[in-house]
Amino acid sequence: MKNNAYLTKNFSVEYDLYANRGYAPIILIEDVNQSGTLTIQAGANSVDWSGYISAVDKTTSFSGSEPADIANDNFVNKWHHIAITYKNDQMKVYVDKYRVLLVPHCNGLQPAYLLVEGIGSQDRPMIFKNFKIADGAQMYMTGQKFTDAKIVTHGINFDIDKATIKPESMGTLNMIVKVLQDNPGLKFEVDGHTDNTGTPAHNLVLSQQRADAVKSQLIVMGVDASLLTSKGFGDTKPIADNMTLDGKANNRRVEFVKQ
């Protein structure tokens, strides 16, 4: 970011939120002329959005209710992945695997930059991590024909030595779902890879379990099971040197290989 106007006409914002019955972060997206603001906040009951344009002194508000299985008591004391996408004056907000809110028009505001604010206390601090801003066209591949041989991802994370998918993985999983939706008939083999920590036999089993977990999650998210297979390779196909922490991190990956 080399200037104050770094947001484009098609961008995404993602972060992981820990819901502790305190206040969630408020995302403020400011207009290029500082003449308006979009406000987005994801909470235990709903995702709330408002847009204000000072030139016409107009405020528009929208709210989307959280699905029952992640609302209220099901929301608190857990990590959740929040994804905000903006494209040509339209905004969508996702919480975990759900699209909770669609804003058809953002009052013509021209996004320039964003701020994060909120209120917390010592016993209920505002907790979030993995904050990312990206060009939404590349991230979600909307309307593009997929022609590559495979997608290599490092954004699908698991509990240590387990096949339990962490909530912060939902942004990457949503991307894969979108690719499959935009390319009917496309089939993927979900390949799990590990670094060389642990025995080869253990790594082979773990990578298969993780590949199976990703496949199962994609099916839960609406992907046809016939479009997916899974295979674990353990540490047999490194793409970096396992002698360094960065190398190990690159080797821990999930690949989606076109069939």
Phi, psi and omega in degrees: 000109185253357177211177184283344181251082185254351178278147183252186177280357180210097184219169177224151175232132179226148173198161176256130184245130171262118184270113184236028184067011174264200181272139176273156177301145174254123179264122179249119178254118187263148180287155182300330180259013183055036183246013179188163183215137169256135181237128180229132177219128178257125182229187186292333183257328188199167167254123184248136183227141171217148178229129182235129175243114187291330183300326180247005180050052185238133175237131176240140182230145174223155176214138177236132182282140175293140175301153188303323186283354174234012183265158173054239183296335178285348183268325190280157179060033179216157171275141176227146178261124179251131177230127179243125178240141179231132178209118174049053174077007176246143181229142175233145178233126180249141171237119187053238184267004187253140166272109187269330186217136172237121177253108187293328180216135181256036175064020179074011180296140179255101186299140178237312182204172180227161177231155174236127179220173179167178180234136177216180177217173182296325181272342177224071181289160175274116188240121172208160183206178177054045181284126184226142171237131184213160172291115185297333181298317180287324186288317185258351175051037184297126175073007181261144176279126182278122183236354182287161180285327181199163173244124177259122183239145172239010183263002176260111187246154184231158170300152184301125176060026179226172178252021178276119183284131179281151182302328182293355179280350189294330178298314179292319179296321176298323178298315180295318177301318181295320178300316180292323178294323182280349183228075182305135180090349178294134180242141179237141162265124179273114184252126177260136181227145178237172168276191185264015174290130183092173182283153177305320181295316179297316181297324179296316179294315181298317181295324177293318179298320180290320176297319178296321180295319178294316178302313181298320180295319178296324177294318176301327182277005172108002180282136177297127183300333182289347181270357188231138165232171181218150180205137177255137181245000181058227181254023187279346184230064179293148175247001179210172182284123179283005180278348181238158178296319178297320179297316178300318180298321179292328181284335176279102189206164171238127179249145176245104188262126181294133181257000000 
